[in-house]
């Protein structure tokens, strides 16, 4: 069966032309899927019955199945646990921001990075998501909300730059005016520091925001909490991020998780300030660790976090302590699948 979700207009037109179907039907199909949220071919009544029957026999539109749907007490954060065609499970989150709806998508089933503070990496990497599976997360939220999606962050399960080609193709489709028309400037890719593809993404000349999961200011600590630190030294990672900034002129975001007794000394606050100072207009996002029964890590006291923040700010760096919008519904840092039995491990 031919998967239609995730195909561009040009790809759909080529497919239809190959099968002697009028090319203008491709635009109608895109409208059905992305704007009218009709995924059953027999309900696409603008199409003649012969075309609907052909689509039924030869094509599919694979929208992820919702396993659980939870909404935060304030109603502004919604998380979905989704099941794919092979029974793998992924997570996606929608956050209602003051500027509109923001969707956080996964890029892989599981993750190979092994970060000790992230629940989604506990079972390792199972596979990359396809273009259709990445786009499908956005389509599903759009259908559920019946509202426009204004921004996109690739910060769910997985290392996006390990699944480079599929992630980039998905973002290009989501950017297309015929689908979601989301500006590249409203897209963010988060990376643990997959150095070669940071350079590669920079050379695409797309104004996508890069968020680096930094989480430590020394190689020793980074290796301890992020195994990717053994593959790429911190200087290598920061050199790549500097190149990205210089090529794109996009503000860099540094994600820094706050773990008591691990990476929150006052010396590390000064080192983080120095790192940030080297990147004009960067933003440092301090994230209190999400403690749960699966990890033996704890967040510092509020007083200590504020002292840490103030030291970083003293270097002229924009810095905030992030309010975890998903905490109440386990929507942050890969907790969704773990809370529901890590079903993907059963089927892989």
C-alpha positions as CSV (number, residue, x, y, z in Angstrom):
1,X,0.0,0.0,0.0
2,X,1.2,3.5,-0.8
3,X,1.4,5.9,2.2
4,X,0.0,9.3,1.1
5,X,0.6,11.1,4.4
6,X,4.0,12.9,4.2
7,X,4.1,13.2,0.4
8,X,4.6,16.6,-1.1
9,X,2.3,18.0,-3.8
10,X,4.9,17.2,-6.4
11,X,5.2,13.6,-5.2
12,X,1.4,13.2,-5.2
13,X,1.1,14.7,-8.6
14,X,3.7,12.3,-10.0
15,X,1.9,9.4,-8.4
16,X,-1.4,10.3,-9.8
17,X,0.1,11.0,-13.2
18,X,1.7,7.6,-13.2
19,X,-1.7,6.0,-12.6
20,X,-3.6,8.2,-15.2
21,X,-5.3,10.3,-12.5
22,X,-5.8,14.0,-13.1
23,X,-3.0,16.0,-11.4
24,X,-5.4,18.5,-9.9
25,X,-6.7,15.8,-7.6
26,X,-3.5,16.0,-5.7
27,X,-4.3,19.5,-4.4
28,X,-7.8,18.3,-3.4
29,X,-6.2,15.3,-1.5
30,X,-3.9,17.7,0.4
31,X,-6.9,19.8,1.4
32,X,-8.8,16.8,2.6
33,X,-5.9,15.5,4.8
34,X,-4.4,18.7,6.2
35,X,-7.3,21.1,6.3
36,X,-10.6,19.2,6.4
37,X,-9.0,16.3,8.3
38,X,-10.8,13.6,6.3
39,X,-8.7,10.5,6.2
40,X,-11.3,7.9,4.9
41,X,-11.2,7.9,1.1
42,X,-14.9,7.1,0.6
43,X,-15.6,10.3,2.5
44,X,-13.7,12.4,0.0
45,X,-16.8,13.1,-2.0
46,X,-15.2,15.5,-4.4
47,X,-13.5,12.5,-5.9
48,X,-15.4,10.2,-8.4
49,X,-16.2,6.8,-7.1
50,X,-13.6,5.2,-9.4
51,X,-10.9,7.3,-7.8
52,X,-12.1,6.6,-4.2
53,X,-12.1,2.9,-4.9
54,X,-8.6,3.0,-6.4
55,X,-7.4,4.9,-3.4
56,X,-9.0,2.3,-1.1
57,X,-7.3,-0.5,-2.9
58,X,-3.9,1.0,-3.3
59,X,-3.2,3.7,-0.7
60,X,-3.4,4.5,3.0
61,X,-3.3,7.6,5.2
62,X,-1.8,6.4,8.5
63,X,-2.8,8.7,11.3
64,X,-1.4,7.6,14.7
65,X,-3.8,5.9,17.1
66,X,-4.5,7.8,20.3
67,X,-3.8,5.4,23.3
68,X,-4.1,8.0,26.1
69,X,-5.0,11.7,26.1
70,X,-4.5,13.8,29.1
71,X,-4.9,17.5,29.8
72,X,-3.2,19.6,32.4
73,X,-5.3,21.2,35.2
74,X,-5.0,24.6,33.6
75,X,-6.1,23.2,30.2
76,X,-3.1,24.5,28.4
77,X,-1.1,21.4,27.9
78,X,-2.3,18.2,26.2
79,X,-0.3,15.1,25.9
80,X,-1.0,12.1,23.7
81,X,0.5,8.6,23.8
82,X,0.3,7.4,20.2
83,X,0.5,3.9,18.7
84,X,1.9,3.5,15.2
85,X,1.1,0.9,12.6
86,X,3.7,-1.6,13.9
87,X,2.4,-1.1,17.5
88,X,5.4,1.1,18.5
89,X,4.5,3.9,20.8
90,X,5.6,7.6,20.7
91,X,4.6,10.7,22.5
92,X,3.5,14.2,21.4
93,X,2.5,17.2,23.3
94,X,0.5,20.3,22.5
95,X,1.0,23.5,24.5
96,X,-1.2,26.5,24.3
97,X,1.1,29.5,24.4
98,X,0.2,33.2,24.4
99,X,1.2,33.3,20.7
100,X,-0.8,30.2,19.7
101,X,-0.6,26.4,19.6
102,X,2.8,24.8,19.8
103,X,3.3,21.1,19.1
104,X,6.2,19.0,20.4
105,X,6.9,15.9,18.3
106,X,9.0,12.8,18.6
107,X,11.5,11.9,15.9
108,X,12.4,8.3,16.9
109,X,10.9,5.4,18.7
110,X,13.1,5.4,21.8
111,X,16.5,7.1,21.8
112,X,20.1,6.1,21.7
113,X,21.5,9.0,23.6
114,X,21.2,7.4,27.0
115,X,20.8,10.7,29.0
116,X,20.3,9.6,32.6
117,X,17.6,12.2,33.3
118,X,15.3,11.3,30.3
119,X,12.8,8.5,30.6
120,X,12.4,8.0,26.8
121,X,15.9,6.7,26.4
122,X,15.7,3.9,29.0
123,X,14.9,1.2,26.5
124,X,17.4,2.4,23.9
125,X,16.7,3.2,20.3
126,X,14.2,1.0,18.4
127,X,13.9,2.9,15.0
128,X,13.6,6.2,13.2
129,X,10.2,7.6,12.5
130,X,9.2,8.0,8.9
131,X,8.3,11.3,7.4
132,X,4.6,10.4,7.6
133,X,4.9,9.4,11.3
134,X,6.5,12.8,12.1
135,X,3.9,14.8,10.1
136,X,1.1,12.6,11.4
137,X,1.7,13.9,15.0
138,X,1.0,17.5,13.8
139,X,-2.0,16.4,11.6
140,X,-3.6,14.6,14.6
141,X,-3.3,17.6,16.9
142,X,-4.7,19.9,14.2
143,X,-7.6,17.6,13.8
144,X,-8.3,17.3,17.5
145,X,-8.0,21.0,18.2
146,X,-9.6,22.2,14.9
147,X,-7.3,25.1,15.2
148,X,-4.1,26.3,13.5
149,X,-0.8,25.1,14.7
150,X,1.6,28.1,15.0
151,X,4.9,26.6,16.0
152,X,6.7,23.3,16.1
153,X,9.5,21.9,18.4
154,X,11.2,18.6,17.7
155,X,12.0,17.8,21.3
156,X,10.1,14.6,21.9
157,X,11.6,11.2,22.1
158,X,14.7,10.7,19.9
159,X,17.7,12.6,18.6
160,X,16.3,14.5,15.6
161,X,19.7,14.9,13.9
162,X,20.2,11.2,13.9
163,X,17.1,10.9,11.8
164,X,18.2,13.9,9.7
165,X,16.7,13.2,6.3
166,X,13.2,12.3,7.5
167,X,13.0,15.1,10.0
168,X,14.1,17.7,7.5
169,X,11.7,16.4,4.9
170,X,8.9,16.5,7.4
171,X,9.7,20.1,8.4
172,X,9.7,21.1,4.7
173,X,6.3,19.6,4.3
174,X,4.9,21.2,7.4
175,X,6.3,24.6,6.2
176,X,4.5,24.2,2.8
177,X,1.8,26.8,2.4
178,X,-0.5,24.0,1.2
179,X,-0.3,22.1,4.5
180,X,0.4,24.0,7.7
181,X,2.3,27.0,6.4
182,X,4.4,27.1,9.6
183,X,7.4,29.5,9.2
184,X,10.9,27.9,9.6
185,X,11.4,30.7,12.2
186,X,8.7,29.1,14.3
187,X,10.4,25.7,14.2
188,X,13.0,24.5,16.7
189,X,15.2,21.4,16.6
190,X,16.7,20.2,19.8
191,X,19.9,18.2,19.7
192,X,22.2,16.5,22.2
193,X,25.1,17.7,20.1
194,X,25.2,15.4,17.0
195,X,28.1,17.4,15.6
196,X,28.2,16.4,11.8
197,X,24.6,17.1,11.3
198,X,24.7,20.4,13.1
199,X,27.0,21.6,10.4
200,X,24.8,19.9,7.7
201,X,21.7,21.7,9.0
202,X,23.5,25.0,9.1
203,X,24.4,24.6,5.4
204,X,20.7,24.1,4.5
205,X,20.3,27.9,5.0
206,X,17.0,27.4,6.7
207,X,16.2,29.8,9.6
208,X,15.3,27.0,12.0
209,X,16.1,27.6,15.6
210,X,18.6,25.3,17.2
211,X,18.4,24.2,20.8
212,X,21.4,22.5,22.3
213,X,20.8,20.1,25.2
214,X,24.0,21.2,27.0
215,X,23.3,20.1,30.5
216,X,26.9,20.4,31.7
217,X,29.8,22.8,31.4
218,X,32.6,20.2,31.5
219,X,33.3,17.1,29.5
220,X,33.6,15.0,32.7
221,X,30.1,15.9,33.9
222,X,28.6,15.7,30.4
223,X,29.9,12.2,29.9
224,X,28.5,11.2,33.2
225,X,24.9,12.3,32.5
226,X,25.0,12.2,28.6
227,X,26.9,9.4,27.0
228,X,27.0,11.3,23.7
229,X,29.6,13.4,25.6
230,X,32.1,10.5,25.1
231,X,31.6,10.8,21.3
232,X,31.9,14.5,20.9
233,X,33.8,16.8,23.3
234,X,32.1,19.9,24.5
235,X,34.5,22.2,22.5
236,X,33.5,20.3,19.3
237,X,29.9,20.7,20.0
238,X,30.1,24.4,20.8
239,X,32.2,25.0,17.7
240,X,29.5,23.4,15.6
241,X,26.8,25.5,17.3
242,X,28.9,28.6,16.7
243,X,29.0,27.7,13.0
244,X,25.3,27.2,13.0
245,X,24.8,30.7,14.6
246,X,27.1,32.4,12.2
247,X,25.5,30.7,9.1
248,X,21.9,31.3,10.1
249,X,22.0,34.3,12.5
250,X,19.4,32.5,14.5
251,X,19.3,32.9,18.3
252,X,20.7,29.8,20.0
253,X,18.9,28.2,22.9
254,X,20.9,26.3,25.5
255,X,18.9,23.7,27.5
256,X,20.4,23.1,30.9
257,X,18.9,20.6,33.3
258,X,19.3,21.3,37.0
259,X,20.3,18.2,39.0
260,X,21.1,18.6,42.6
261,X,24.7,17.7,43.5
262,X,25.5,17.0,39.8
263,X,25.8,20.1,37.7
264,X,24.6,23.1,39.8
265,X,27.7,24.3,41.6
266,X,28.3,28.0,41.6
267,X,31.4,27.4,39.5
268,X,29.3,25.7,36.9
269,X,26.9,28.7,36.9
270,X,29.9,30.9,36.1
271,X,31.1,28.6,33.4
272,X,27.6,28.5,31.9
273,X,27.5,32.3,31.9
274,X,30.8,32.3,30.0
275,X,29.5,29.9,27.4
276,X,26.4,31.9,26.9
277,X,28.3,35.2,26.6
278,X,30.1,33.8,23.5
279,X,26.8,33.5,21.6
280,X,25.1,36.9,21.0
281,X,21.4,37.0,22.0
282,X,21.4,33.4,23.1
283,X,18.9,32.1,25.7
284,X,19.7,29.7,28.5
285,X,16.7,27.6,29.5
286,X,17.2,26.1,33.0
287,X,15.1,23.0,33.5
288,X,14.5,21.5,37.0
289,X,15.0,17.8,36.6
290,X,11.8,15.7,36.5
291,X,12.2,13.4,39.5
292,X,10.2,10.2,39.2
293,X,10.4,6.6,40.4
294,X,12.6,5.6,37.5
295,X,15.5,7.9,38.2
296,X,17.3,8.7,41.4
297,X,17.9,12.4,40.6
298,X,16.6,15.4,42.4
299,X,16.1,19.1,41.6
300,X,17.9,21.7,43.7
301,X,16.0,24.0,46.1
302,X,14.2,26.9,44.6
303,X,16.6,29.2,46.4
304,X,19.7,27.5,44.9
305,X,18.1,27.5,41.4
306,X,17.5,31.2,41.6
307,X,21.1,31.9,42.8
308,X,22.3,29.8,39.8
309,X,20.1,31.7,37.4
310,X,21.3,35.1,38.8
311,X,24.9,34.2,38.3
312,X,24.3,33.2,34.6
313,X,22.4,36.4,34.1
314,X,25.3,38.5,35.5
315,X,27.2,37.6,32.3
316,X,24.6,39.5,30.3
317,X,22.9,36.3,29.2
318,X,19.2,35.9,28.8
319,X,18.2,33.1,31.2
320,X,15.0,31.7,32.6
321,X,13.9,28.8,34.8
322,X,11.4,26.9,32.8
323,X,8.0,26.1,34.2
324,X,7.3,22.6,33.1
325,X,3.9,22.8,31.6
326,X,3.6,19.1,31.3
327,X,4.6,18.0,34.8
328,X,1.1,17.4,36.1
329,X,0.4,15.0,33.3
330,X,3.8,13.4,32.8
331,X,4.3,15.2,29.5
332,X,7.9,16.3,30.0
333,X,11.2,14.7,29.4
334,X,10.0,11.5,27.9
335,X,7.7,10.3,30.7
336,X,4.7,9.4,28.6
337,X,5.6,5.9,27.4
338,X,7.2,4.9,30.7
339,X,4.0,5.8,32.6
340,X,2.0,3.5,30.4
341,X,4.2,0.3,30.3
342,X,6.7,1.1,27.6
343,X,4.6,-0.8,25.1
344,X,7.1,-0.3,22.3
345,X,9.5,-2.7,24.0
346,X,6.9,-5.5,23.7
347,X,6.6,-5.3,20.0
348,X,10.1,-4.6,18.8
